[in-house]
Amino acid sequence: MDTIILYGANGYTGKLIARMAKDYNVIPILSGRREDAIRPLAEELGLEWVVADLNDPVSLDNLLAKAKIVLHAAGPFKYTARPMIEACIRNGKHYTDITGEIMVYEMAKKYHEQAVAKNIMIMPGVGFDVVPTDCMAIHLKNKMPDGN
């Protein structure tokens, strides 16, 4: 399984994701802006952690060298999504986030051609609206192909 980075792991939803990931044998690298917020959670869960600042491209590049995909959970996304998307494109890494902010979807769409050229996915909103329900629908269809 590819390593993922959970950025914003110390927020409410980030903590839920970090704790649940272990239940599914997904071992994320926890990340965020502040050591005092990330380190205790990582130690509690026995996970690797890395501090990275969204305003520091070098620290983001160093973070992204550790994984193939980012699950971005640090909002408000209208301020935080762009630097992480740009870092993912620069480093050829997949980007997902949990936003429900429509303006972020519109902004992310502007990076489509660059993402295609790098053979990566830029997918905001994986924790919002149709993405979780569509994933559940295909899971159920695969488990019960004859179900109606």
C-alpha positions in Angstrom: 0.0 0.0 0.0 1.2 3.5 -0.8 2.1 5.8 2.0 -0.3 8.7 2.5 0.2 12.0 4.3 -2.6 13.3 6.4 -2.1 17.0 6.6 -4.0 18.8 9.3 -4.1 15.7 11.4 -4.5 17.6 14.6 -7.8 19.1 13.7 -11.1 17.6 14.7 -11.7 15.7 11.4 -8.0 15.0 11.0 -7.9 13.2 14.4 -11.0 11.1 13.4 -9.3 10.1 10.1 -6.0 9.3 11.8 -7.7 7.1 14.4 -9.9 5.4 11.9 -7.0 4.8 9.4 -5.4 2.5 11.8 -8.6 0.4 12.0 -8.2 -0.2 8.2 -4.4 -0.8 8.3 -3.7 2.5 6.6 -0.7 4.0 8.2 -0.5 7.7 7.4 2.3 10.1 8.1 0.7 12.8 10.3 1.5 16.4 9.4 0.6 19.9 10.2 2.1 23.3 11.0 2.9 22.9 14.7 4.9 20.2 16.4 3.1 20.7 19.7 -0.2 19.8 18.0 1.0 16.9 15.7 3.6 15.1 17.9 1.2 14.1 20.8 -1.3 12.5 18.4 1.5 10.7 16.5 2.9 9.4 19.7 -0.5 8.3 20.9 -1.1 6.4 17.7 2.5 5.2 17.1 2.7 7.0 13.8 5.4 9.0 12.0 4.9 12.7 12.0 6.4 15.7 10.1 5.9 19.4 10.6 5.4 21.3 7.4 4.3 24.9 6.8 2.0 25.6 3.9 3.8 29.0 3.4 7.2 27.2 3.0 7.5 25.4 -0.4 10.7 23.7 0.7 9.1 22.2 3.8 6.2 21.0 1.7 8.5 19.5 -0.9 10.4 17.6 1.9 7.1 16.4 3.3 5.8 15.2 -0.1 9.0 13.2 -0.8 7.7 10.7 1.8 4.5 9.6 0.1 2.4 9.4 -3.1 -0.8 10.9 -1.9 -1.9 13.7 0.4 -5.2 13.8 2.3 -5.5 17.5 3.1 -7.7 18.1 6.2 -6.5 21.6 7.2 -9.0 24.3 6.6 -10.3 26.8 5.9 -9.5 25.3 2.5 -9.9 28.6 0.6 -6.6 29.6 2.3 -4.9 26.2 2.6 -5.7 24.2 -0.6 -3.8 26.2 -3.2 -0.3 25.8 -1.6 -0.8 22.1 -1.1 -2.2 21.6 -4.6 0.7 23.5 -6.1 3.2 21.4 -4.0 1.5 18.2 -5.2 1.8 19.3 -8.8 5.4 20.3 -8.4 6.2 17.0 -6.8 4.0 14.7 -8.9 1.8 13.6 -5.9 -1.9 12.9 -5.8 -4.0 15.5 -3.9 -7.3 14.9 -2.0 -9.1 17.0 0.6 -12.2 16.9 2.7 -13.5 20.4 1.8 -17.1 21.3 1.0 -16.1 24.8 -0.2 -17.3 25.2 -3.8 -14.7 27.9 -4.5 -12.0 25.3 -3.8 -13.5 23.0 -6.4 -13.5 25.8 -8.9 -9.9 26.7 -8.0 -8.7 23.1 -8.2 -10.2 22.7 -11.7 -7.8 25.3 -12.9 -4.9 22.8 -12.2 -6.5 20.0 -14.3 -4.1 20.2 -17.3 -1.0 20.4 -15.0 -2.3 17.4 -13.1 -2.9 15.4 -16.3 0.6 16.3 -17.5 2.0 14.9 -14.2 -0.3 11.9 -14.3 -1.7 12.8 -10.9 -5.2 13.3 -9.4 -6.4 16.5 -7.9 -9.6 15.6 -6.1 -11.1 18.0 -3.6 -14.2 17.1 -1.6 -13.5 13.3 -0.9 -15.2 13.6 2.4 -18.2 15.6 1.1 -21.5 14.8 -0.5 -21.3 12.3 -3.4 -17.8 10.9 -3.1 -18.4 8.9 0.1 -21.8 7.7 -1.1 -20.6 6.8 -4.5 -17.7 4.9 -3.0 -20.2 3.0 -0.7 -22.5 2.3 -3.7 -19.7 0.7 -5.7 -18.5 -1.3 -2.7 -22.0 -2.7 -2.1 -22.4 -3.4 -5.8 -19.1 -5.4 -5.8 -20.2 -7.3 -2.6 -23.7 -8.0 -3.9 -23.6 -7.9 -7.7 -27.1 -9.4 -7.9 -28.7 -7.1 -5.3 -31.4 -4.8 -6.4 
